[in-house]
Structures are given as structure tokens and as C-alpha cells.
Amino acid sequence: MQLIDQACAKPVTDRLQFIRMLIFHYLVGNADAHGKNYALLYGSDTPDLAPIYDVLCTAVYPRLSKRLAMMIGGRDVLDTVRHQRP
């Protein structure tokens, strides 16, 4: 989020889009969503968040790890992610 705030021309829009991407990867069961699945596109002086890419449902493949590439709320398995009240 800090990089988006510092680098992007539309940080509020790009932060929201980034969060939507994270949620989408979770909902489709993509445990392989890692830092390299997010990028900035440099087409002008200030970059924009790249569209979502490299999305698949790893949950349906028994031989693939169920552990998330990046933790969500301190959890690293899709089925254990829970809403935490502040």
C-alpha cells in the first residue's frame, strides 16, 4: 500500500483495486497469489496498478499446496482465514 501511495497517480483508486484483487484471489481459491502477481505499469510519468493476471484456482488440484503464498490476517491456509473484529 505504501508503494501505491508513493508511486501511483491515483493512489486511492489503485489501493481499492489492489484490495479487490486480493479478495478475488481468495474467493477463487488461488493460494499461489504472491508478490509477483501484482505489478505497476509504466506508460507515463507516473505508474498505474497493472490489471489482475496469473489467476487460477489452486484449491481444486490435490497435489498443490493449500498454504497461501502470502498470509491474510496471520493465516496461511484459505479455509482458516477469519474476520477479526477490531
Steps between C-alpha positions, in 0.01 A plus 500: 500500500785733579651450153163569337466819707848619405517400135154502343316794349168375643596345833149481645361328190798267473489407870134402463579300187788324679268400785245372249772289336597350836137416573451347156805275537360385835150437366617291204730294722832619356755411768780586255432877497834651597677832467591437136127482416472874550678760291519864402475602135727782389341662195534860608680700767306330780418130502161337537412171666506223240179302436464168677684210339626145569177394673403137544322288757776301666250356752368246247840340443567247780877495442540878535567654837204641689727751674462860387802660336423814705323488834164666556441613856785283624348187342659301220223250408193619306246318719642651820473868406247665729365849553665663798312764689704806597 
